Amino acid sequence: MEVEHRMSPLMVSISGVRGIVGPDFNPALVGRWAASFSAVLGAGPIVVGRDSRPSGERLACAAMDVLEACGRETWDLGIVPTPTVEIAVEAWHAAGGLILTASHNPGEWNACKFVGPEGSFLTVEPFGRLRGRAEAPVADAAGFVPFERWGKRGRRGPEAIALHKRMIASKLDVAAIRARGPVRILIDCVNGAGGVLIPDLLSELGAKVEVLNGEPHGRFPRAPEPTGAALDEIALEAGRRGVDFAVVVDPDADRCALAVPGTTIVGEEWTLPLVASYLLSRRKGPVVTNLSTSTRLDAVAARFGAQVERTPVGEANVVARMREVHAVLGGEGNGGVIDPEIHFGRDAAVAAAWLLEAHALHPDGLAGLASAIPPRYLEKAKLPLPKGGTVEEFFDRLRTRLGAESDCRDGLRWGTTEGFLHVRASATEPIVRIIAEAPSQAQARELIDRVIEVSRGEGRR
């Protein structure tokens, strides 16, 4: 069930602050959050990057103008993937990073995302301090300095892209990939930031790459989220072209969905389990993901004796838990792979690179890796936020109809070893998300339908 986005309010959460560019999200708002961000960080420069949305350049300039007026040096990366900013912050010992990107949201949206000095998104406590300042009176939020102390701006985009590629390549067996002969990959970059990094990276690793929508001008040719029709279309195109596999990324290139021609391996939920299936054969330790991720990951981890830890949805939540338990791999079922040996952030380039190596070095490629994973069918749906009531009241009705949930850290989740039902309010869109997984598509669809019935005041016990 799709939802109209255009009348959506400003969304503020641990995932940042986002909204439709115009009355809700504008240079004044970006400047206010930028000044507040400067105020809660330690000393040092701030890295600024953006995805390819047409609104991004002017909004990024507004952010940098304010940061410099607060006495900060800024390092402008221009159009780069979100993980490139995270890597640059950590490697260059910056105070933090500010990214202008609304990720998978439609083109009229934009957002500010905030990276701490360790190169990961702000967690709950520091984001709470940032939000408190940004939503305080102007006098409390501002931190401007006299003109003589305004910071300077440096442009370091190509340097950051080169660093990102080196960090990924250093972890892969590039010689073995090249010795296998060229793996043919089709990649759809949706005219987003991934186009400035991923095709060149995969080519340099030894793949033969074909690119769709690779120009980073921000005019998205389809819905920017790498799901549904976008994946079905690229799966067909991959078959027509005879490539080994295809990947689809979102506009800021932190998510990577997958399609393998001639198989049922189509979707964002395949990426993390397949990478885990390859990497857990050589790494020992826990894996961290969120409550909405397919139990395919649990099945893979069990084969290698690895523990799966789950957190509320949100990259910052997953990363925080990964650090706590010293995880060897993490990510989210939306195609986000986090390799702590490269950096603590979801990264479509990391995912695509490991998929390339796995396909090249496994005797039967990605299809062979997938054959050991038990069948799971995952369905997703969206509902508008309740009218004339609250999300909490809706959740209470669900408890009454469906029984006590097994986990209420992020909405409501009912889980088994073969699947789950997760209903939660989105932090990035004004909707309620429903995610259901079961051993058959019909069972998963039935779970979705029961939630929709309750939302309409229908249903059964």
Secondary structure, DSSP 8 states (H G I E B T S, - for coil): -----TT---EEETTEEEEEBTTTB-HHHHHHHHHHHHHHS-SS-EEEEE-S-TTHHHHHHHHHHHHHHTT--EEEEEE--HHHHHHHHHHTT-SEEEEE--TTS-TTEEEEEEE-TTSSB--HHHHHHHHHHHTS-HHHH-----GGG---EEE-HHHHHHHHHHHHHTTS-HHHHHHT---EEEEE-TTSGGGGTHHHHHHHTT-EEEEES---S---SS-SSSSHHHHHHHHHHHHHHT-SEEEEE-TTS--EEEE-TTSS-EEGGGHHHHHHHHHTTT--S-EEEETTS-THHHHHHHHTT--EEEE-SSHHHHHHHHHHHT-SEEEETTTEEE-TTT-SS--HHHHHHHHHHHHHHSTTHHHHHHHTS---EEEEEEEE--SSS-HHHHHHHHHHHH---SB-SSSEEEEETTEEEEEEE-SSSSEEEEEEEESSHHHHHHHHHHHHHHHTT----
